[in-house]
Each structure stands twice: as structure tokens, then as C-alpha cells.
Amino acid sequence: FSIHKESVNIHLLIQKVVELILLQVENREGNIHLGLDASLPVIAADPIHITNVIFNLVDNANKYSPNNPSIYITSENNDRGIIVRVRDEGIGMTAETQKRIFEKFYRVSTGNIHDIKGFGLGLSYVKAVVDQHGGQVLVESEPDHGSTFEIFLPFK
């Protein structure tokens, strides 16, 4: 895929994603908490692909949270760009799983949750898009304690 960078306000993209997915989260009696604290939210990025990246992370946070999902989306700046974090209180992942989640077609084992649909392409797409933007994606997770995905995207 090709990247077409333009000046985008990442906070507006996050708010768009929240509008798109909020009904699904609320139907599961969940909520989304925003802490958009980046004082410089404008970066050079492809708005469509970055919107898809954020949507994918928030959608996963919803899908992998068994009951009443609580999803936290935050932003902050460092001297080189913006950091966006998507945190949930869902099923979490083992260290072994975390090593593989960005591989194409890899799917997290969900134990007794059988209704999670997907092909295992979302997180490989997330990584590819972030890499093409010169950024980085990290994950911290613990089984039964949720996951935090952190995306760094440079200003230029």
C-alpha cells in the first residue's frame, strides 16, 4: 500500500474513531475514556491509514475485553513526535504471544471466548503502517490484566 502524508491533527482522527465505535462499546455496557494531552497533535501522516490503525487498536480492545470494556485512549508529545496509547482491561497476553502478534495471520488464543472474528491481519497492518511513517509500535500486556498498545509517530 502507498502512504500519502499530509498535515493531520491526530486528536481529530481519534475522535472520529471513537464516534465510529462508541455504539459497539456501549452495547457491551462499556466506555471509552479520552486523555488527549498532546499539546502538538499535528503530524505529517496518511489520515486514512492512521485512522485505520487507531480503529484497529480500539476495536481489538473492545473485542478482547470480556465484559463491560473500559478503553483508555491517551496522547502525549515527546521532542520528536506524538505518542498514542490504547489501553484495555481485557484478557491480556502472555510474553510469548506478544512476540508474535504483529505476524500476518497470527491470532491470539482466546480460551473460552469463541465469538471473536478476524483473520489475524490487523496488527500486522498496524505495524506496517506505523513503520512506513517512521514510527514504532509497542505492546505491554499481562494475562487477565489487559493490554496497552503504544504508537509513536514522528512530526515529520
N, C-alpha and C positions, 0 to 999 in steps of 0.2 A: 504494500500500500504506500501511497505517497502522502507526505506531510506538506500542508500549505499553511505556514505560520503567518499569523497576523497579531496585532496587539489585542489581547483579550483580558478581561477582568475575571479572574478565576472565581471570585465570590459570586458573580452573576451566573457562571456555569454551575456552581454548587447549588445555588438557589433554584435553578432550572431543574436540576436532577431531583432535588427534594420535592418540588411540585409534581414531577412525574411519578415518583414512587411513594409519596406520602400515603395515598389511599391504601396501597397494598400493606404498608406497615400498620396503619390504623386498623385495617380489617383484622389484623392479628393482635389487636389491643396493644400495639407498641407505639413508640415515639422516636423522634429524631431530635437531637439536641445540637444546636449550632454554636460554635465558638470561633467565629471568623475574625481573628485578631490581627491578621497580616495588615500592616499599615501601607504596604506597597503590593496590592493584589494584581497589578497588571504585568503580564509577561508576554513574550513572543511565543505563541503556541498555535496549534491547529485546533480551533474551537470544537469541531465535530469529534475528533479523536479524543481530546481531553474530556469532553462531556461523556463520551462512551466509557472512558477509563473510570471516571468518578461514579457513573451509573453502575458499572460492573461491581465496583467495590461495595457500594451501598446495597445493591441487590444481593450480593453474597452475604453481607452482614445480616440482612433480613432472612434470607433462606436458611442460613446456618445457625439461627437463633431459634431454639425450640419453642419457647413461649414468650409472649409479650416482649418483643425485641426492643431493646434500648440501643440506639445507634448514635454515636457521637462523631460529629464532623468538625474538625478544627483546622485553622490555618495560622501560620506564623511566618515571619521572614527571617532569613539569615542574610549575611552580607552578599551572597551570590544569587539568591532567588527566593522561592516560596516553598514551604513545606505544608502539605495537606495530609492530615491523618484521618482515617476512618476506623473507629473502634466499635466493637460489639461485645456483648456479654454472652456469646453463643457457645457452641460446643468446643471451640478451640481446636488446636492441632498439636501433635507430637513434634519433637525436633526433627525426626525422620521425615515426616510428612512435609514440614516446612522446607526441607531441602529440595522437594520435588514439585511443589505446587505451581511453579512457573513453566513446567514442561508441558508441551502440547499434549492434549488428551488425558492428562493425569487428573483424576478425580479423588477428592478427599473421601475416605470411608466415613459413612455417617452412622454406622452402628444400626440402631433400630429406626432411623429416620429414612423412610423409603420413598418419600414423595418429592425429593429434590431433583429437579430436571436439569439437564445440561450435558455438554459434550466434552468438558474439560479444556475448553479453548479460551475462556475468559481471562484467566490470569496470565496465560502466555501472551495474549493480545495486550494486556495491561503493560507487561514488561517490555514488549516490542515497541509500543507507542512511547513509553517513558524513555527508553533507550534512544529512540530516534530524536527525542527532544534534548538529548544530552543530560538526562536526569538519572534518577536512581529510585528504585522501589525496594522497600524493606518490609519484613513482617516480624512481629513478635506475637507469640501465642503460647498458650498452655491449655492442655485438655481440661474441659469443664470451666474454663475461666475466660474464654473469649479470645479475640484476635485484634491486633492493631496493625493496619497497613499504613505505611508512611511513604508518600511520594514526594520527592524533591524535584522541582522544575526550575532551571536557571532563568534569570531575567532575559538573557539573550542566547 
